[in-house]
Amino acid sequence: MTKAQKPKLPPPLVGQWTGNFRATQWSGDIVIDLEMRFDHTVGSAMLFPGEGVNAPVIVGRIDEIWLAPEGAFTTILLQPTHPKNSTHLVPPQQVREVFPQEIRIATKAQARIRWDGTNMEVQWHSDIGMEGQARLTRNDPDRPSDIPSKRMSWDAFKRHVSRLETRKFIFRGQKKPWRLRSHFHRTNRSDLFRYTFDDLGTLHRHLSARTKHIFNPADSDQFGALLHLAQHHGFPTPLIDWSYSPYVAAFFAFRHITIAASRKRNAGCVRIFQLDQAQWREENLQIPVTAPVRPHFSLLEFLAIENERLIPQQALSALTNVSDVESYIKAVEQVRQHQYLYAIDIPVKERETVMKELALMGITAGSLFPGLDGACEELRERLFAQ
């Protein structure tokens, strides 16, 4: 008697998918972000008109996807962005008031999805008789970093940064050579549309009960300050922290490595990313919102509202709606013919020397994290470093 085989599960749908679409009367780029909510797949689709196409960005909300032998099926609720405010969605009942009569905009579409682990094909028809199809590929940010790195000793690193133009570059330190990703994208979440329009409202209400300042999310400066405050207290955000100081970055790279771990054979290296922020900002549009906008990686300096850590850390942040940041930057580098991002690896075995010298520079947990937490971490480093 042969043993019954388990049915083969389909490859996962969750993650960020990007590609192109072609539909009745228009075409362009498409981004689909899917995540698991309880036991079903939800997410959003954003359709961006191609060059020369007179159409708004269309945002589709996906509340559930049904699996079938011939693929997956879903109903997508559609809303256009406002022509005068690209971050505002026009409710279905107001579409005719906002857009000229000749522009027909669907409110709902039925879609069929076929996919494997890497590629996706979507076909749909809308409630106004329009049809379309899209081909997308799945970003794979879980693979190891493929930024070519340069291995340096601590002394070589100090010589290297001393020769750099002041504040032209920013730095980020990591314990391991992980791929660049935001805290949000390192969780099991992908849908920044839902995060922006649903979750941040919840965050704002809860933090308002704990802070003296009442943040105004409609103000981009205050929205950024709210995100930065939440990030520094452990809430997942689409931010990636950077510092103008290479030594602050080195502190964060070595911070959680014990002396005992640094003395092990084959302890490996920490990673410090170096980004040409001056050139990046000059050549690429910086966008202070996450959705509904095209994929971007934007460097922003936020107000230090209720956030004492911002100034001593010489901090700024990258706000991004891209799950695979390294591939995105690499694609921009190929277009611009300029290298923005570099990687430097410093041996873990130099941990004792590095932390002692940083302390002599005044770079300690106590100085970078004002308050009891920072003071206790600094004393732990001084008295219990083993």
Secondary structure, 3 states (H helix, E strand, C coil): CCCCCCCCCCCCCCEEEEEEEEECCEEEEEEEEEEEECCEEEEEEEEEECCCCCCCCEEEEEEEEEEECCEEEEEEEEEEEECCEEEEECCHHHHHHHCCCCCCCCCEEEEEEEECCCEEEEEEEECCCCEEEEEEEECCCCCCCCCCEEECCHHHHHHHHHCCCCCCEEEEEECCCCCCCCHHHHCCCCCHHHHHHHHHHHHHHHHHCCCCCCCCCCCHHHHHHHHHHHHHCCCCCCEEEEECCHHHHHHHHHCCCCHHHHCCCCCCEEEEEEEEHHHHHHHCCCCCCCCCCCCCEEEECCCCCCCCCCCCCCEEEEEECCCCHHHHHHHHHHHHCCCCEEEEEEEHHHHHHHHHHHHHCCCCHHHHCCCHHHHHHHHHHHHCCC
